[in-house]
Amino acid sequence: MEYRRLGRTDLKVSAICLGTMTWGQQNTEAEGHKQMDYALDQGVSFFDTAELYSIPPKAETQGSTERIIGSWFKARGNRDKVILASKIVGRSANDWFRDDKGPTRVNRRQIEEAVDKSLKRLQTDYIDLYQIHFPDRPMQWGSNPTRFNQGAFEQAQDETPFAEQLDAFAAIVKAGKIRHLGLSNESAWGTMSFLAEAKGRLRVQSIQNAYNLLNRTFETALAEIAMREQVGLLAYSPLAQGYLSGKYLDGARPAGTRTTLFDRAQRYQTEGSEEAIKAYIALAREAGLDPVQMALAFVTSRCFLTSNIIGATSMEQLRTAIGSAEVTISPELVARIDAIHQRVGNPCP
């Protein structure tokens, strides 16, 4: 397993990160523990979670994934072997996260409450990387973050300034509860705004955004920021919610899969997506590679990538995903992938 530096910190994280958002709905506590045991044994020492998880977000399952990780830490006594990342939710109307039952914002009071609750569920004294799951300001993100309505550019009255957010997180760092700060679902403007306010303040070290063969929009602006400013990408959805495996082709809906259970994959059901998926799968097979491993290995091979966040609901899926770390993407294969990308573009931004 390769290990890469997290931002400008002294932490080295595994190039493959274990995503955990299925634990608590699609996966049981025992299955989560088994996944962590296997991943750590394979050299995957970087785990990612969030106060929002498990997915899909529900009041009755919120925090379940952190609790499963916490019970594993307690049972194994191995907290020191893991680089742990979690997240605070950004701006939302959901009322089940905070004690006052109000909407969520990234302000000092809510940051303190969120961190303390996560630490309790995780049964640990500190979180290595704490991320803003999505921005505090109004903006459209997720299903199609490139399509802003006009209101997304208007500043909300209760929008917490970047400097105030950084100062609030700095106080949590000083208290020893978190070590470093990261972003997620963030834009180039937002990332640079945080960096502009970082002089003399806490600095963001990473950005967790979607990146896969169907969505390479990170390359258009954020990749240069990642490289020049050392705010590396933690890529989520590297398999496009499983669509790049081919299991959903021609309208298939396998039992137990996320799309079948929750109908939340519209992001990867856009016009042109099936054509692109079939092209990438055909290329993988022609190259003698598992399509899943080719898609994952491509993400891991990118120069702006710090860690590739894989996820699995079965041990077979997990073994395949972690095994992608041993797959080499040759320059010739990259050229052929790029040729497909030139033709099909980013059908699922």
N, C-alpha and C positions, 0 to 999 in steps of 0.2 A: 504494500500500500504506500502510495506517495503522500507526503505531508507538505502542506503549503502554509506560508505565513499569513496570518489574519491581519489584513490592513498593515498598520505600522506598529502593531503590538509585538510582544515577544512570544505569542502563542503560535504553535504549529497545529493545524487541523488536518484531518485526513481529507484527501481529495474526494472521497465519497462520504457523504453525511447521511445518517439514518433519519429519515422523516418518520413522524410518529402519529400523524393526525387521524389515522383509522382506529387507533386504540381507544376503546370505549364505546364504539358502535359496531364497526365491521370486525374488529378484533377484540378478544377478551383480554383480561389482565394476564392470564397464563400465556397467551400467545404473544403479547407484548414482551413479557419477560424472556420468552424463548428467542424472539427476534433480537433483543438486546444482547443476550448471551452469545448468539452466533455472530452478530456484527462485531462485537468487541473482540472476539476470538480471531476474526479475519482482519483485524487492524483498523476497523472503523471506530474511531474514538470520539467522533463529533456527532452529537445528537441534537435535533431541532424539534422544539415543541412551541406551544403558545397557550395563553390563558383561555383563548377561544375554543381550543380543541376539546373534544373530537369534532370531526366534520361529518355531516353538515351542522352548523351551529344551532344548538338548542339550549334552552335554560336548564333542562334536566340532565344534560350530559356535559355542560360547560365545566372545564377543569378536569374532566375524567382522564385525559391523557397525562397530564402532569401528575395526577395521583398514582397512575400506574408506574410511571418512572420513579416516583418517590418510594413506592413499596419495593421496587427492584433495588434501589440504592440501599434501603434498609436491610433487605434480605441478603444482598451480596456484600455490603460493606466496601464498595469500590467507587465511591464518588470521585476519588482523586484520579481515577483512570479515564474519566470522561470530560471532554470539553462540551459544556451544556449551553445551548441557546434556547431562549424563550422570547415571548413577545407580549407587549401590551396592545390591546385593541386601539384603533384610532377613533375617528369621528363616526359615531353611529347613533341610531335611535334606540338600540337594544337596551332594555332596562334591567337585565338580569346580572350584569357584571358588578355593579357597585351597590354598596349598602343603602345609598339614598334612593335607589331605583330610578336614577336619572339617566339621561343620555351620556354616552362615553365621550370623553375629551382627553387630550394629552396635556394635562396641566399638573401642577405640583401635587395637589391633593390626590388626584386619581393615580398618578404615578406611584406615590407612596403606598396607597391602598393595594394597587395591582401587584407591585413587587412583593409586598408582605404576604399576600394571599398565595402567590405562586411559590414563594419559598416554603410556606407551610405545606402546600400540596406536594411539592417536590422533596420534602424532608431533607433540605440542604440549607446551608448558611449563605450560599452565594450562587449567582448565575454568571457564567463566564461572558456570555454575549447576550445583551438584552436589546430587543429590536422593537421599533415602532411598526406594528403590523400593517397599518395603512395610515395615511396622513391625517393630521388633526384638521387641516383645512378642507373645505368642500372641493372635491374633485371626483370625477368618474374614474373608477379603476376596476380591474378584474375582468369582467366579460369582454370588454372592449375599451381599454384605457386610452386609445387614441382618438376616440370620438367624444369630445367635450361639448356639452351644451353651454350656452353663453353664461349661465349662472355659475358654472364651475370656476370662472375666472374672477368672480366677485368675492371680496374678502368678507368673511362672516364677522359679526360683531364680537363673538366669543372665541374667535380664532386665537390660539396661543402663539405668540411670536416665537420664531426659531430660537432666539437667544434665551427666552424664558424656559423653553423646553430643555435646552442644553444645560442651563443652570440647575434645573430641577433634577435632571439625571446626574449631574456632577455631585450633587449632595448625596445621592444614593450610592454613587461610587465611593465617595469619601467615607460613608458609613460601612463600607465593605460588603454591601449586599449584591452589587453587580460589579463586574470588572471592566467591561467595554460596552459601547453603544453601537447599534447598527440600524439600518433602515430596511423597509420592505414595501413593495408596491409603490415605489417612489419614482418621480420623474427626474429628468436631468436638471430642470430648474430647481426642484426641491432639494436635490442632492447638493448642488452648488450653493444654494442658500444656506444649508446647514454648515457647509465647509467655510463659507464666508464669515459666519458667526463664530467659528471655532477658535479664532485667535485669542489665546488666553483662556479658552474654555475647553470643555470636553469635545473630542473629535469623533465623528462617526468613522467606523472602520470597515463597514461592509454594507452591501445592499442586496436584499433577497427579492428578486423579481422572477417572473416566468421567463424561461428560455428553453427552446427546443427546436427541432427541425421545422415545425410548423409556425414558429413565432421567433424570429431572430431580430425583432425590433430593438433589442438591447444594443445591437451593434451600431445603430444609427447615431447615437449621441452618448449613451451611458458607457459604452465600452471604452471610449477615450478617457472619460472621467475615472473609470475604474483603474486604468493603467497609469495615468499621469498622477492621480491623487492617492493611489493605493487604497481605494475603496472597492475591494474585489467583489465579484458577483457570487452570491450563493444562489444557485439556479434551482428554482422550484418547478415542478411539473415537467421534468426533462423528457418524460414519455407522453406529454400532452394528455394527462389523465388516463393513460393506458391506450389511447387511440393509436399510437405508433407501433403497438404490438400487433395490430391488425385484427384484434378480437372483436371489434365493432363494425368491421367492413360489411357492406351490403345489408346494412340494417340489423345485423346480429345483436342480440342483447343477452349475453350469457348470464345465467343465474348467479346471484351473489356479487356481481360487479357494481361499482359505484353508480354508473349510468343507469343500470337496471333498477337499483334500489332507490336512488334519490333523484334521478332525472336532473342532474346539475351540470351536464357537460355541454351545454349549448355553445360554449366558447370554442369547442372543437367539432362542431357540427355545421360549420359555415360552408357557403358555396365554394367549391374548389378544394376543400379539405380532403375529401376521399380520393380525388385524383392524386394529390400530393402524397398521401399516405401510401397508396399503391405504388407510386414511383420509388419512394424510399425503401419500401419492403422489397421490391424487385431488385433494387441495387444491392441491398444487403445479401440477398440470396445469391446473386451473381458473384458477389465477392466472397462467398462462403462463410458469411457471418450470420449470427442470430440477429434478426431485425431489432430486437430490444437492445442487445448489447451494442450494435452499431450506433443506434440513436443515443444511447447513454455515453458511449466512448467519445462520440463527436463532441458532446457538451463538455466532458471532462478535459478534452484536448485543447479547449480554447485558452488563449494566453491571458484573458481577463478573468478567468474562472478561478475562484478560490476553492469552492467545494460544490459538488453536485448532489443535491438532496434527492435521494431515491426513497421510494416507499413501496410497501408490499403488504398484501393481506394473507399470503401463503408463504411457507418456507421455500417452496420451489421458486417463486417469484423473487424472493430475497436473495437466494443463491445466485440466480441468473444476474440480478442487478449488481450485486457486489462483484461478481465475476467479470463484469464489464471493465473493471479496473485493469485487467490483464490484456485487454484488447487494444491493439495499436491501430490508429487511423493514419494510413499512409498519405503523403501529399497527393498521390494519384487519386486516392479515394475521396479526399477532401475536394479535389477539383471536380469530381463527378457529382458529389453532393452539391457543390456550389452551382453546377450547371442546372441541376434540378431546381435549386432555389431561384436561379435567374429566371426560370420559366414559370414557376408557380408562385413565387414571392412568399409573403407571410399571410396565408389564408386565415389564420386564427390568432389575431393580435388581442 
